[in-house]
Amino acid sequence: MLDLKVARMMSALCFAFAVMLICLLALTLSKSNLPFQAMFSYIALLGAAVGGLLYLGVDALFTFGRGEPGGEGSRLVLVRDRKGRVLSVRGESRGFVVRGLSALKTGLSQQRREFEIARALKTGILALSVLEAYLTMALVLGNFTPLMVVPSWSMAPTLNVGDLIFVVGVDPRNVNVGDIIVFYVPAPYDRYTPSPIVHRVIEVNVEGGEIYFRTKGDNNPSADAWRVPSGNLIGRFAGRIPYVGLPFLFLKTPPGIAVAAALMLLWIFYPQIKRMIGGRK
């Protein structure tokens, strides 16, 4: 395990590089004449680097050289008298010496708070990194619904239940017969048919300046009952990753919601549960 001084130096370097990249990003945005979309891949790369450096900086500052409270990185040596009373405590990993039991409790409480703060900061950084990745994909694909999980067998064998598909934004005038599109079900069919749907275009019509699409699932015996107006178009199918979306479909079911809620509660209360279990031993 890294020495605490080395860990602090690593943390300072990570934060310094993150600040430098943020300044570089701000300077680029203010001085460049290029449109935002043309620069987005560069901005996304810098943002990912900043997120990674912040994560490493927090991890080095609060974790390396210390470890979790009560873990291998925080071993304590207690000096007792003949009656078993604690006279002094030495922290092997942090090099501190405290007198008396109250000082020991204070030191452990401070260490535990630092660990929980680090855990919260790292969780926040990871969440922001995931959000940035999603927004990057949305802008690159030109569609703010860039991902979709196939919920039914209506497009089998082309698309199967649980496939994660990529949806690229498209001008309705560029949609042709044979394209696979993602769309919202038009009224009044949307009352009993879940949206969005991914089906193949079998006919394109223009009426009064409005474009309408007739659609059909490859595995369905007949065409859909509706016509999709261009305003309901989300995008066009651009690729898939087989069965990766099955866990997301499970999370939409009552058992999946229960499992997600239980995992979230476990994540929130894990430090308290661990302390309770450790106190019983």
C-alpha positions in Angstrom: 0.0 0.0 0.0 1.2 3.5 -0.9 2.7 5.8 1.7 0.3 8.6 2.7 2.8 11.3 1.5 3.1 9.6 -1.9 -0.7 9.3 -2.1 -1.1 13.0 -1.3 1.5 13.9 -4.0 -0.4 11.7 -6.5 -3.7 13.4 -5.6 -2.2 16.9 -5.9 -0.8 16.0 -9.4 -4.2 14.6 -10.5 -6.1 17.6 -9.4 -3.5 19.9 -11.0 -3.7 18.2 -14.3 -7.5 18.2 -14.1 -7.5 22.0 -13.5 -5.1 22.4 -16.5 -7.4 20.5 -18.8 -10.4 22.5 -17.6 -8.5 25.7 -18.4 -7.5 24.3 -21.8 -11.1 23.4 -22.5 -12.4 26.8 -21.5 -9.7 28.5 -23.6 -10.5 26.4 -26.6 -14.2 27.1 -26.4 -13.7 30.8 -26.0 -11.1 31.2 -28.8 -12.1 28.7 -31.4 -14.4 29.7 -34.3 -15.4 26.1 -35.1 -19.1 25.1 -34.5 -19.8 23.3 -31.2 -20.7 20.0 -32.9 -17.4 19.9 -34.9 -15.5 20.2 -31.6 -17.7 17.8 -29.6 -15.5 14.7 -29.9 -12.5 16.8 -28.6 -14.5 18.3 -25.8 -15.8 14.8 -24.8 -12.3 13.4 -24.7 -11.1 16.3 -22.5 -14.1 15.9 -20.2 -13.5 12.1 -19.9 -9.8 12.8 -19.0 -10.9 15.4 -16.4 -13.4 12.9 -14.9 -10.7 10.2 -14.7 -8.2 12.5 -13.1 -10.7 13.7 -10.5 -11.6 10.1 -9.7 -7.9 9.1 -9.3 -7.2 12.2 -7.2 -10.1 11.5 -4.8 -9.1 7.9 -4.6 -5.4 8.7 -3.8 -6.3 11.3 -1.3 -8.7 9.3 0.8 -7.9 5.6 0.1 -4.3 4.9 -0.8 -2.1 4.6 2.2 -5.1 4.5 4.6 -7.5 1.8 3.6 -11.0 1.3 4.8 -11.6 2.0 8.5 -10.8 -1.2 10.4 -9.2 -2.7 7.3 -5.7 -3.8 6.6 -4.5 -0.2 6.0 -5.6 1.0 9.4 -4.1 -1.5 11.9 -3.9 -0.2 15.5 -1.6 -1.2 18.4 -3.3 -0.9 21.8 -1.1 -0.6 25.0 -3.1 -1.7 28.1 -2.3 -1.8 31.8 -2.8 -4.9 34.0 -6.5 -4.1 34.4 -7.0 -4.1 30.6 -7.5 -0.3 30.4 -6.2 1.3 27.2 -3.2 3.6 27.9 -2.2 4.5 24.4 -2.9 3.6 20.8 -0.6 3.7 17.8 -1.8 3.7 14.2 0.7 1.8 12.2 -0.4 3.1 8.8 -0.8 6.7 9.8 1.9 7.1 12.4 -0.2 8.6 15.1 -0.3 8.0 18.8 -3.3 8.8 21.0 -3.9 8.6 24.7 -7.0 7.0 26.1 -10.1 5.3 24.7 -12.0 8.5 23.9 -9.2 9.7 21.6 -9.2 6.3 19.9 -12.9 6.7 19.1 -12.4 10.2 17.8 -9.6 9.0 15.5 -11.6 6.1 14.1 -14.7 8.4 13.6 -12.6 10.9 11.6 -11.1 8.1 9.5 -14.6 6.7 8.9 -16.0 10.1 7.8 -13.1 10.5 5.4 -13.8 7.1 3.9 -17.5 7.9 3.4 -16.8 11.3 1.9 -14.4 9.7 -0.6 -17.0 7.1 -1.4 -19.6 9.7 -2.1 -17.3 11.8 -4.2 -16.2 8.9 -6.3 -19.8 7.8 -6.8 -20.7 11.3 -8.0 -17.7 11.5 -10.4 -18.7 8.1 -11.9 -22.3 9.2 -12.3 -21.2 12.4 -14.1 -18.9 10.4 -16.3 -21.7 8.0 -17.3 -23.9 11.0 -18.1 -21.2 12.6 -20.2 -20.8 9.4 -22.1 -24.5 9.3 -22.8 -24.6 12.9 -24.0 -21.5 12.3 -26.1 -23.2 9.4 -27.9 -26.4 11.5 -28.2 -24.6 14.3 -30.0 -22.5 12.1 -32.2 -25.6 10.1 -33.3 -27.6 13.3 -33.6 -30.4 11.9 -31.5 -31.1 12.4 -27.8 -32.5 8.8 -27.6 -29.3 7.1 -29.0 -30.0 3.7 -27.3 -33.0 1.5 -27.1 -33.6 -2.1 -25.9 -35.7 -4.3 -28.2 -38.8 -5.3 -26.0 -40.5 -7.9 -28.3 -40.0 -10.5 -31.0 -41.8 -8.5 -33.7 -38.5 -7.9 -35.6 -37.0 -11.4 -35.2 -34.7 -12.7 -36.5 -33.3 -9.3 -37.5 -33.6 -8.0 -33.9 -34.2 -10.1 -30.9 -35.6 -9.4 -27.4 -32.9 -7.8 -25.3 -30.8 -6.5 -28.1 -29.3 -3.0 -27.4 -29.7 -1.0 -30.6 -28.1 2.3 -31.7 -30.5 4.9 -33.1 -29.1 7.7 -35.3 -31.0 10.9 -36.0 -32.3 11.2 -39.5 -34.2 13.7 -41.7 -37.7 12.2 -42.5 -37.1 13.0 -46.1 -34.1 10.6 -46.1 -36.0 7.6 -44.8 -36.7 5.0 -47.5 -38.7 1.8 -47.8 -36.7 -1.0 -46.2 -35.2 1.2 -43.4 -35.7 0.1 -39.8 -36.9 3.1 -37.8 -37.7 3.9 -34.2 -40.9 5.9 -33.6 -43.6 6.8 -31.1 -46.9 5.1 -31.8 -49.4 7.7 -33.1 -52.8 8.4 -31.4 -55.1 6.7 -30.7 -53.1 3.5 -30.8 -50.7 4.8 -28.2 -53.3 4.2 -25.6 -52.8 0.4 -25.6 -49.5 0.0 -27.5 -46.2 0.7 -25.7 -43.8 3.2 -27.2 -41.3 3.5 -28.7 -41.4 0.8 -31.3 -38.7 -0.4 -33.8 -40.2 -1.6 -37.1 -39.4 -1.7 -40.8 -40.7 0.9 -43.3 -42.8 -0.7 -46.0 -44.3 2.4 -47.6 -43.7 6.2 -47.6 -46.5 8.6 -48.4 -46.6 12.4 -48.6 -50.0 14.1 -47.9 -50.4 17.9 -47.6 -46.6 18.4 -47.2 -46.5 15.8 -44.3 -44.6 12.6 -44.6 -46.2 9.4 -43.3 -44.6 5.9 -42.9 -46.3 2.5 -43.1 -44.5 0.0 -40.9 -44.3 -3.7 -40.2 -42.4 -6.0 -37.9 -40.4 -8.6 -39.8 -41.9 -11.3 -37.6 -45.5 -10.0 -37.8 -48.0 -11.5 -40.3 -49.5 -8.1 -41.3 -48.6 -4.4 -41.4 -49.2 -2.1 -38.5 -52.6 -0.6 -38.2 -51.3 3.0 -38.0 -49.4 5.4 -40.2 -46.5 7.1 -38.5 -46.3 10.9 -39.1 -42.8 12.3 -39.5 -43.2 14.1 -36.2 -43.3 10.8 -34.4 -40.0 9.6 -35.9 -37.1 9.2 -33.3 -34.4 7.9 -35.6 -33.1 5.1 -37.8 -31.6 1.8 -36.7 -27.7 2.0 -37.0 -26.4 -1.2 -35.2 -27.0 -3.5 -32.3 -25.3 -5.4 -29.5 -27.1 -8.8 -29.0 -28.9 -9.4 -25.7 -27.0 -6.7 -23.7 -30.2 -5.0 -22.8 -31.8 -8.0 -21.1 -31.0 -6.7 -17.6 -32.7 -3.4 -18.4 -35.9 -5.2 -19.5 -35.8 -7.1 -16.2 -35.5 -3.8 -14.3 -38.9 -2.8 -15.8 -40.7 -5.8 -14.2 -41.9 -5.8 -10.5 -39.2 -8.2 -9.4 -36.6 -6.1 -11.2 -37.8 -2.9 -9.5 -37.7 -4.7 -6.1 -34.1 -6.0 -6.8 -33.0 -2.5 -7.9 -34.5 -0.9 -4.8 -32.9 -3.5 -2.5 -29.4 -2.9 -4.1 -29.8 0.8 -3.8 -30.7 0.6 -0.1 -27.8 -1.8 0.4 -25.4 0.7 -1.3 -26.7 3.6 0.9 -26.6 1.7 4.2 -23.6 -0.5 3.6 -21.3 1.3 5.9 -23.8 1.2 8.8 -24.5 -2.5 8.2 -20.8 -3.3 8.1 -20.3 -1.5 11.4 -23.2 -3.4 13.0 -21.8 -6.7 11.8 -18.3 -5.8 12.9 -19.6 -4.8 16.3 -21.2 -8.2 17.0 -17.9 -10.1 16.5 
